[in-house]
Amino acid sequence: MKRRSSYNMSQIKFELSFGSEILRDGMFLELSVRETSPLRQIAEVFYSDVTHEFFLICYEENIPLEAVEKLISEARISLPPVKQEQST
């Protein structure tokens, strides 16, 4: 399952796609260049359900800092599992 949202940054149209990855056992938020065919994925933040860590993977060089900052800030909000408060 993927959920997508689009952003214009550094005069480039980017798309953020959220999804889960069974093989790697975690969730990801990927940064792609919109309106490319096939879709050009340039970076990804992956959250591991095994280690409970975030990983940044860049597939291209020279990614605008503004785009990387947006990717990381959205990943911090979207990727960690929701912790349910225990009632006492």
Biopython code that builds the backbone (N, CA, C, O; Angstrom):
import numpy as np
from Bio.PDB.StructureBuilder import StructureBuilder

atoms = [
    (1, "MET", "N", (0.832, -1.180, 0.000)),
    (1, "MET", "CA", (0.000, 0.000, 0.000)),
    (1, "MET", "C", (0.877, 1.245, 0.000)),
    (1, "MET", "O", (1.827, 1.340, 0.777)),
    (2, "LYS", "N", (0.564, 2.189, -0.861)),
    (2, "LYS", "CA", (1.289, 3.450, -0.909)),
    (2, "LYS", "C", (0.315, 4.610, -0.802)),
    (2, "LYS", "O", (-0.781, 4.585, -1.362)),
    (3, "ARG", "N", (0.740, 5.615, -0.074)),
    (3, "ARG", "CA", (-0.006, 6.861, 0.039)),
    (3, "ARG", "C", (0.914, 7.951, -0.496)),
    (3, "ARG", "O", (2.096, 7.964, -0.151)),
    (4, "ARG", "N", (0.418, 8.866, -1.327)),
    (4, "ARG", "CA", (1.276, 9.845, -1.983)),
    (4, "ARG", "C", (0.836, 11.273, -1.702)),
    (4, "ARG", "O", (-0.347, 11.553, -1.507)),
    (5, "SER", "N", (1.820, 12.170, -1.687)),
    (5, "SER", "CA", (1.552, 13.600, -1.639)),
    (5, "SER", "C", (2.623, 14.293, -2.468)),
    (5, "SER", "O", (3.741, 13.793, -2.587)),
    (6, "SER", "N", (2.283, 15.442, -3.042)),
    (6, "SER", "CA", (3.193, 16.134, -3.951)),
    (6, "SER", "C", (3.631, 17.470, -3.375)),
    (6, "SER", "O", (2.885, 18.121, -2.643)),
    (7, "TYR", "N", (4.864, 17.874, -3.718)),
    (7, "TYR", "CA", (5.444, 19.128, -3.262)),
    (7, "TYR", "C", (6.271, 19.722, -4.386)),
    (7, "TYR", "O", (6.881, 18.991, -5.166)),
    (8, "ASN", "N", (6.295, 21.049, -4.474)),
    (8, "ASN", "CA", (7.190, 21.740, -5.391)),
    (8, "ASN", "C", (8.313, 22.336, -4.555)),
    (8, "ASN", "O", (8.071, 23.199, -3.711)),
    (9, "MET", "N", (9.527, 21.885, -4.783)),
    (9, "MET", "CA", (10.689, 22.374, -4.057)),
    (9, "MET", "C", (11.813, 22.588, -5.051)),
    (9, "MET", "O", (12.010, 21.776, -5.955)),
    (10, "SER", "N", (12.546, 23.669, -4.890)),
    (10, "SER", "CA", (13.707, 23.948, -5.735)),
    (10, "SER", "C", (13.349, 23.860, -7.216)),
    (10, "SER", "O", (14.144, 23.378, -8.023)),
    (11, "GLN", "N", (12.171, 24.320, -7.568)),
    (11, "GLN", "CA", (11.657, 24.332, -8.938)),
    (11, "GLN", "C", (11.538, 22.938, -9.551)),
    (11, "GLN", "O", (11.445, 22.801, -10.770)),
    (12, "ILE", "N", (11.542, 21.923, -8.722)),
    (12, "ILE", "CA", (11.352, 20.542, -9.163)),
    (12, "ILE", "C", (10.104, 20.024, -8.468)),
    (12, "ILE", "O", (9.896, 20.300, -7.287)),
    (13, "LYS", "N", (9.284, 19.289, -9.170)),
    (13, "LYS", "CA", (8.077, 18.716, -8.573)),
    (13, "LYS", "C", (8.428, 17.361, -7.967)),
    (13, "LYS", "O", (8.822, 16.432, -8.672)),
    (14, "PHE", "N", (8.279, 17.266, -6.650)),
    (14, "PHE", "CA", (8.583, 16.034, -5.939)),
    (14, "PHE", "C", (7.307, 15.378, -5.440)),
    (14, "PHE", "O", (6.264, 16.017, -5.307)),
    (15, "GLU", "N", (7.417, 14.110, -5.173)),
    (15, "GLU", "CA", (6.312, 13.325, -4.637)),
    (15, "GLU", "C", (6.848, 12.500, -3.475)),
    (15, "GLU", "O", (7.915, 11.895, -3.578)),
    (16, "LEU", "N", (6.113, 12.474, -2.374)),
    (16, "LEU", "CA", (6.437, 11.611, -1.240)),
    (16, "LEU", "C", (5.452, 10.459, -1.228)),
    (16, "LEU", "O", (4.241, 10.667, -1.306)),
    (17, "SER", "N", (5.968, 9.250, -1.130)),
    (17, "SER", "CA", (5.124, 8.050, -1.099)),
    (17, "SER", "C", (5.432, 7.262, 0.157)),
    (17, "SER", "O", (6.590, 6.970, 0.456)),
    (18, "PHE", "N", (4.386, 6.922, 0.886)),
    (18, "PHE", "CA", (4.503, 6.172, 2.131)),
    (18, "PHE", "C", (4.037, 4.746, 1.887)),
    (18, "PHE", "O", (3.055, 4.524, 1.178)),
    (19, "GLY", "N", (4.733, 3.784, 2.469)),
    (19, "GLY", "CA", (4.299, 2.399, 2.335)),
    (19, "GLY", "C", (4.978, 1.492, 3.339)),
    (19, "GLY", "O", (5.864, 1.916, 4.081)),
    (20, "SER", "N", (4.552, 0.243, 3.354)),
    (20, "SER", "CA", (5.172, -0.744, 4.242)),
    (20, "SER", "C", (5.925, -1.759, 3.397)),
    (20, "SER", "O", (5.567, -2.027, 2.250)),
    (21, "GLU", "N", (6.955, -2.308, 3.978)),
    (21, "GLU", "CA", (7.835, -3.247, 3.284)),
    (21, "GLU", "C", (7.936, -4.520, 4.109)),
    (21, "GLU", "O", (8.562, -4.534, 5.169)),
    (22, "ILE", "N", (7.323, -5.582, 3.623)),
    (22, "ILE", "CA", (7.303, -6.851, 4.357)),
    (22, "ILE", "C", (8.675, -7.508, 4.369)),
    (22, "ILE", "O", (9.116, -8.003, 5.406)),
    (23, "LEU", "N", (9.354, -7.516, 3.222)),
    (23, "LEU", "CA", (10.656, -8.193, 3.142)),
    (23, "LEU", "C", (11.704, -7.567, 4.054)),
    (23, "LEU", "O", (12.497, -8.279, 4.670)),
    (24, "ARG", "N", (11.712, -6.227, 4.143)),
    (24, "ARG", "CA", (12.679, -5.549, 5.016)),
    (24, "ARG", "C", (12.136, -5.354, 6.425)),
    (24, "ARG", "O", (12.867, -4.905, 7.307)),
    (25, "ASP", "N", (10.872, -5.682, 6.652)),
    (25, "ASP", "CA", (10.219, -5.580, 7.958)),
    (25, "ASP", "C", (10.241, -4.148, 8.494)),
    (25, "ASP", "O", (10.873, -3.853, 9.508)),
    (26, "GLY", "N", (9.533, -3.274, 7.786)),
    (26, "GLY", "CA", (9.458, -1.894, 8.233)),
    (26, "GLY", "C", (8.577, -1.052, 7.332)),
    (26, "GLY", "O", (7.780, -1.568, 6.548)),
    (27, "MET", "N", (8.742, 0.277, 7.464)),
    (27, "MET", "CA", (7.968, 1.240, 6.693)),
    (27, "MET", "C", (8.922, 2.200, 6.005)),
    (27, "MET", "O", (10.052, 2.392, 6.454)),
    (28, "PHE", "N", (8.462, 2.805, 4.909)),
    (28, "PHE", "CA", (9.327, 3.731, 4.184)),
    (28, "PHE", "C", (8.558, 4.963, 3.742)),
    (28, "PHE", "O", (7.335, 4.948, 3.606)),
    (29, "LEU", "N", (9.309, 6.018, 3.525)),
    (29, "LEU", "CA", (8.804, 7.222, 2.883)),
    (29, "LEU", "C", (9.810, 7.541, 1.789)),
    (29, "LEU", "O", (10.977, 7.814, 2.072)),
    (30, "GLU", "N", (9.360, 7.507, 0.540)),
    (30, "GLU", "CA", (10.294, 7.719, -0.559)),
    (30, "GLU", "C", (10.040, 9.059, -1.242)),
    (30, "GLU", "O", (8.904, 9.521, -1.349)),
    (31, "LEU", "N", (11.123, 9.661, -1.697)),
    (31, "LEU", "CA", (11.099, 10.929, -2.409)),
    (31, "LEU", "C", (11.361, 10.648, -3.879)),
    (31, "LEU", "O", (12.392, 10.078, -4.237)),
    (32, "SER", "N", (10.421, 11.053, -4.728)),
    (32, "SER", "CA", (10.536, 10.813, -6.169)),
    (32, "SER", "C", (10.304, 12.110, -6.921)),
    (32, "SER", "O", (9.693, 13.045, -6.404)),
    (33, "VAL", "N", (10.800, 12.153, -8.152)),
    (33, "VAL", "CA", (10.525, 13.275, -9.038)),
    (33, "VAL", "C", (9.206, 12.973, -9.732)),
    (33, "VAL", "O", (9.060, 11.954, -10.406)),
    (34, "ARG", "N", (8.251, 13.875, -9.557)),
    (34, "ARG", "CA", (6.917, 13.682, -10.121)),
    (34, "ARG", "C", (6.940, 13.810, -11.634)),
    (34, "ARG", "O", (7.809, 14.468, -12.206)),
    (35, "GLU", "N", (5.980, 13.177, -12.262)),
    (35, "GLU", "CA", (5.783, 13.248, -13.710)),
    (35, "GLU", "C", (6.963, 12.682, -14.493)),
    (35, "GLU", "O", (7.291, 13.183, -15.568)),
    (36, "THR", "N", (7.603, 11.642, -13.961)),
    (36, "THR", "CA", (8.633, 10.915, -14.696)),
    (36, "THR", "C", (8.124, 9.498, -14.921)),
    (36, "THR", "O", (7.412, 8.945, -14.083)),
    (37, "SER", "N", (8.488, 8.923, -16.043)),
    (37, "SER", "CA", (8.036, 7.567, -16.343)),
    (37, "SER", "C", (9.209, 6.748, -16.856)),
    (37, "SER", "O", (9.746, 7.040, -17.924)),
    (38, "PRO", "N", (9.616, 5.724, -16.106)),
    (38, "PRO", "CA", (9.069, 5.317, -14.814)),
    (38, "PRO", "C", (9.400, 6.355, -13.738)),
    (38, "PRO", "O", (10.312, 7.166, -13.899)),
    (39, "LEU", "N", (8.646, 6.314, -12.644)),
    (39, "LEU", "CA", (8.835, 7.253, -11.548)),
    (39, "LEU", "C", (10.275, 7.195, -11.053)),
    (39, "LEU", "O", (10.777, 6.117, -10.734)),
    (40, "ARG", "N", (10.941, 8.342, -10.986)),
    (40, "ARG", "CA", (12.356, 8.408, -10.614)),
    (40, "ARG", "C", (12.488, 8.610, -9.104)),
    (40, "ARG", "O", (12.315, 9.722, -8.605)),
    (41, "GLN", "N", (12.794, 7.538, -8.383)),
    (41, "GLN", "CA", (12.984, 7.599, -6.935)),
    (41, "GLN", "C", (14.392, 8.099, -6.662)),
    (41, "GLN", "O", (15.361, 7.553, -7.189)),
    (42, "ILE", "N", (14.512, 9.156, -5.823)),
    (42, "ILE", "CA", (15.841, 9.707, -5.575)),
    (42, "ILE", "C", (16.332, 9.511, -4.147)),
    (42, "ILE", "O", (17.537, 9.555, -3.901)),
    (43, "ALA", "N", (15.419, 9.295, -3.198)),
    (43, "ALA", "CA", (15.839, 9.070, -1.811)),
    (43, "ALA", "C", (14.714, 8.384, -1.047)),
    (43, "ALA", "O", (13.566, 8.344, -1.488)),
    (44, "GLU", "N", (15.081, 7.846, 0.109)),
    (44, "GLU", "CA", (14.108, 7.120, 0.922)),
    (44, "GLU", "C", (14.543, 7.157, 2.382)),
    (44, "GLU", "O", (15.733, 7.073, 2.687)),
    (45, "VAL", "N", (13.575, 7.282, 3.274)),
    (45, "VAL", "CA", (13.815, 7.055, 4.699)),
    (45, "VAL", "C", (13.093, 5.765, 5.042)),
    (45, "VAL", "O", (11.911, 5.600, 4.740)),
    (46, "PHE", "N", (13.817, 4.852, 5.677)),
    (46, "PHE", "CA", (13.260, 3.553, 6.052)),
    (46, "PHE", "C", (13.293, 3.432, 7.565)),
    (46, "PHE", "O", (14.308, 3.729, 8.194)),
    (47, "TYR", "N", (12.175, 2.994, 8.154)),
    (47, "TYR", "CA", (12.107, 2.715, 9.590)),
    (47, "TYR", "C", (12.025, 1.207, 9.766)),
    (47, "TYR", "O", (11.103, 0.564, 9.265)),
    (48, "SER", "N", (12.998, 0.646, 10.483)),
    (48, "SER", "CA", (13.052, -0.797, 10.705)),
    (48, "SER", "C", (12.246, -1.173, 11.941)),
    (48, "SER", "O", (12.485, -0.654, 13.031)),
    (49, "ASP", "N", (11.291, -2.076, 11.762)),
    (49, "ASP", "CA", (10.541, -2.599, 12.900)),
    (49, "ASP", "C", (11.405, -3.524, 13.751)),
    (49, "ASP", "O", (11.072, -3.792, 14.906)),
    (50, "VAL", "N", (12.505, -4.009, 13.195)),
    (50, "VAL", "CA", (13.400, -4.924, 13.911)),
    (50, "VAL", "C", (14.328, -4.155, 14.847)),
    (50, "VAL", "O", (14.435, -4.483, 16.029)),
    (51, "THR", "N", (15.008, -3.118, 14.313)),
    (51, "THR", "CA", (15.995, -2.377, 15.111)),
    (51, "THR", "C", (15.436, -1.088, 15.700)),
    (51, "THR", "O", (16.068, -0.474, 16.559)),
    (52, "HIS", "N", (14.247, -0.670, 15.241)),
    (52, "HIS", "CA", (13.617, 0.585, 15.678)),
    (52, "HIS", "C", (14.500, 1.790, 15.359)),
    (52, "HIS", "O", (14.598, 2.725, 16.153)),
    (53, "GLU", "N", (15.147, 1.758, 14.181)),
    (53, "GLU", "CA", (16.019, 2.835, 13.734)),
    (53, "GLU", "C", (15.551, 3.363, 12.383)),
    (53, "GLU", "O", (14.885, 2.666, 11.618)),
    (54, "PHE", "N", (15.917, 4.616, 12.111)),
    (54, "PHE", "CA", (15.679, 5.241, 10.816)),
    (54, "PHE", "C", (16.940, 5.149, 9.973)),
    (54, "PHE", "O", (18.051, 5.225, 10.498)),
    (55, "PHE", "N", (16.768, 4.982, 8.656)),
    (55, "PHE", "CA", (17.887, 4.952, 7.724)),
    (55, "PHE", "C", (17.547, 5.845, 6.537)),
    (55, "PHE", "O", (16.435, 5.787, 6.012)),
    (56, "LEU", "N", (18.507, 6.674, 6.111)),
    (56, "LEU", "CA", (18.350, 7.496, 4.920)),
    (56, "LEU", "C", (19.135, 6.844, 3.798)),
    (56, "LEU", "O", (20.329, 6.582, 3.940)),
    (57, "ILE", "N", (18.467, 6.581, 2.679)),
    (57, "ILE", "CA", (19.106, 5.987, 1.506)),
    (57, "ILE", "C", (18.940, 6.978, 0.357)),
    (57, "ILE", "O", (17.818, 7.365, 0.030)),
    (58, "CYS", "N", (20.048, 7.390, -0.257)),
    (58, "CYS", "CA", (20.014, 8.302, -1.403)),
    (58, "CYS", "C", (20.379, 7.519, -2.654)),
    (58, "CYS", "O", (21.405, 6.840, -2.695)),
    (59, "TYR", "N", (19.539, 7.618, -3.664)),
    (59, "TYR", "CA", (19.763, 6.905, -4.920)),
    (59, "TYR", "C", (20.401, 7.791, -5.984)),
    (59, "TYR", "O", (20.842, 7.296, -7.021)),
    (60, "GLU", "N", (20.453, 9.097, -5.733)),
    (60, "GLU", "CA", (21.067, 10.045, -6.661)),
    (60, "GLU", "C", (21.902, 11.042, -5.880)),
    (60, "GLU", "O", (21.719, 11.214, -4.675)),
    (61, "GLU", "N", (22.820, 11.698, -6.576)),
    (61, "GLU", "CA", (23.615, 12.768, -5.983)),
    (61, "GLU", "C", (22.914, 14.101, -6.201)),
    (61, "GLU", "O", (22.000, 14.215, -7.018)),
    (62, "ASN", "N", (23.361, 15.105, -5.456)),
    (62, "ASN", "CA", (22.904, 16.485, -5.641)),
    (62, "ASN", "C", (21.396, 16.650, -5.489)),
    (62, "ASN", "O", (20.737, 17.262, -6.329)),
    (63, "ILE", "N", (20.870, 16.102, -4.419)),
    (63, "ILE", "CA", (19.454, 16.281, -4.092)),
    (63, "ILE", "C", (19.333, 17.610, -3.348)),
    (63, "ILE", "O", (20.107, 17.853, -2.423)),
    (64, "PRO", "N", (18.394, 18.475, -3.718)),
    (64, "PRO", "CA", (18.249, 19.748, -3.013)),
    (64, "PRO", "C", (18.039, 19.527, -1.508)),
    (64, "PRO", "O", (17.236, 18.689, -1.096)),
    (65, "LEU", "N", (18.772, 20.291, -0.705)),
    (65, "LEU", "CA", (18.692, 20.156, 0.751)),
    (65, "LEU", "C", (17.261, 20.336, 1.242)),
    (65, "LEU", "O", (16.822, 19.625, 2.146)),
    (66, "GLU", "N", (16.543, 21.264, 0.663)),
    (66, "GLU", "CA", (15.152, 21.517, 1.038)),
    (66, "GLU", "C", (14.305, 20.245, 0.890)),
    (66, "GLU", "O", (13.441, 19.972, 1.723)),
    (67, "ALA", "N", (14.554, 19.477, -0.163)),
    (67, "ALA", "CA", (13.805, 18.238, -0.397)),
    (67, "ALA", "C", (14.172, 17.174, 0.630)),
    (67, "ALA", "O", (13.301, 16.449, 1.111)),
    (68, "VAL", "N", (15.458, 17.078, 0.968)),
    (68, "VAL", "CA", (15.908, 16.101, 1.971)),
    (68, "VAL", "C", (15.345, 16.463, 3.339)),
    (68, "VAL", "O", (14.910, 15.583, 4.082)),
    (69, "GLU", "N", (15.351, 17.747, 3.678)),
    (69, "GLU", "CA", (14.795, 18.189, 4.961)),
    (69, "GLU", "C", (13.308, 17.859, 5.060)),
    (69, "GLU", "O", (12.837, 17.407, 6.103)),
    (70, "LYS", "N", (12.571, 18.086, 3.976)),
    (70, "LYS", "CA", (11.133, 17.771, 3.962)),
    (70, "LYS", "C", (10.915, 16.271, 4.122)),
    (70, "LYS", "O", (10.041, 15.845, 4.877)),
    (71, "LEU", "N", (11.710, 15.471, 3.413)),
    (71, "LEU", "CA", (11.617, 14.009, 3.509)),
    (71, "LEU", "C", (11.847, 13.549, 4.942)),
    (71, "LEU", "O", (11.074, 12.747, 5.466)),
    (72, "ILE", "N", (12.898, 14.048, 5.578)),
    (72, "ILE", "CA", (13.227, 13.625, 6.945)),
    (72, "ILE", "C", (12.160, 14.081, 7.936)),
    (72, "ILE", "O", (11.755, 13.306, 8.802)),
    (73, "SER", "N", (11.700, 15.325, 7.820)),
    (73, "SER", "CA", (10.689, 15.803, 8.779)),
    (73, "SER", "C", (9.374, 15.038, 8.635)),
    (73, "SER", "O", (8.735, 14.715, 9.637)),
    (74, "GLU", "N", (8.965, 14.746, 7.407)),
    (74, "GLU", "CA", (7.748, 13.955, 7.194)),
    (74, "GLU", "C", (7.926, 12.520, 7.693)),
    (74, "GLU", "O", (6.990, 11.931, 8.234)),
    (75, "ALA", "N", (9.113, 11.961, 7.513)),
    (75, "ALA", "CA", (9.378, 10.589, 7.970)),
    (75, "ALA", "C", (9.297, 10.495, 9.490)),
    (75, "ALA", "O", (8.776, 9.515, 10.021)),
    (76, "ARG", "N", (9.805, 11.496, 10.187)),
    (76, "ARG", "CA", (9.751, 11.484, 11.663)),
    (76, "ARG", "C", (8.308, 11.477, 12.167)),
    (76, "ARG", "O", (8.018, 10.913, 13.223)),
    (77, "ILE", "N", (7.418, 12.096, 11.420)),
    (77, "ILE", "CA", (6.004, 12.147, 11.800)),
    (77, "ILE", "C", (5.268, 10.884, 11.359)),
    (77, "ILE", "O", (4.470, 10.335, 12.119)),
    (78, "SER", "N", (5.527, 10.424, 10.147)),
    (78, "SER", "CA", (4.735, 9.360, 9.526)),
    (78, "SER", "C", (5.181, 7.941, 9.829)),
    (78, "SER", "O", (4.351, 7.033, 9.879)),
    (79, "LEU", "N", (6.482, 7.729, 10.032)),
    (79, "LEU", "CA", (6.978, 6.358, 10.064)),
    (79, "LEU", "C", (7.003, 5.651, 11.410)),
    (79, "LEU", "O", (6.710, 4.456, 11.445)),
    (80, "PRO", "N", (7.326, 6.296, 12.509)),
    (80, "PRO", "CA", (7.388, 5.510, 13.748)),
    (80, "PRO", "C", (6.032, 4.901, 14.071)),
    (80, "PRO", "O", (4.994, 5.503, 13.797)),
    (81, "PRO", "N", (6.043, 3.722, 14.646)),
    (81, "PRO", "CA", (4.763, 3.115, 15.024)),
    (81, "PRO", "C", (4.069, 3.957, 16.087)),
    (81, "PRO", "O", (4.714, 4.592, 16.921)),
    (82, "VAL", "N", (2.766, 3.948, 16.039)),
    (82, "VAL", "CA", (1.975, 4.691, 17.018)),
    (82, "VAL", "C", (2.013, 3.939, 18.340)),
    (82, "VAL", "O", (1.682, 2.755, 18.405)),
    (83, "LYS", "N", (2.422, 4.644, 19.393)),
    (83, "LYS", "CA", (2.470, 4.026, 20.717)),
    (83, "LYS", "C", (1.145, 4.287, 21.418)),
    (83, "LYS", "O", (0.703, 5.430, 21.532)),
    (84, "GLN", "N", (0.528, 3.227, 21.877)),
    (84, "GLN", "CA", (-0.732, 3.366, 22.587)),
    (84, "GLN", "C", (-0.438, 3.564, 24.067)),
    (84, "GLN", "O", (0.350, 2.833, 24.666)),
    (85, "GLU", "N", (-1.090, 4.571, 24.643)),
    (85, "GLU", "CA", (-0.904, 4.827, 26.067)),
    (85, "GLU", "C", (-1.643, 3.772, 26.871)),
    (85, "GLU", "O", (-2.784, 3.415, 26.578)),
    (86, "GLN", "N", (-0.956, 3.286, 27.893)),
    (86, "GLN", "CA", (-1.579, 2.292, 28.761)),
    (86, "GLN", "C", (-2.312, 3.010, 29.879)),
    (86, "GLN", "O", (-1.756, 3.895, 30.530)),
    (87, "SER", "N", (-3.553, 2.629, 30.097)),
    (87, "SER", "CA", (-4.304, 3.242, 31.188)),
    (87, "SER", "C", (-4.007, 2.502, 32.480)),
    (87, "SER", "O", (-3.840, 1.282, 32.491)),
    (88, "THR", "N", (-3.943, 3.258, 33.571)),
    (88, "THR", "CA", (-3.636, 2.657, 34.879)),
    (88, "THR", "C", (-4.846, 2.567, 35.745)),
    (88, "THR", "O", (-4.762, 2.087, 36.876)),
]
sb = StructureBuilder()
sb.init_structure("model")
sb.init_model(0)
sb.init_chain("A")
sb.init_seg("    ")
for serial, (resi, resn, name, xyz) in enumerate(atoms, 1):
    if name == "N":
        sb.init_residue(resn, " ", resi, " ")
    sb.init_atom(name, np.array(xyz, "f"), 0.0, 1.0, " ", f" {name:<3s}", serial, name[0])
structure = sb.get_structure()
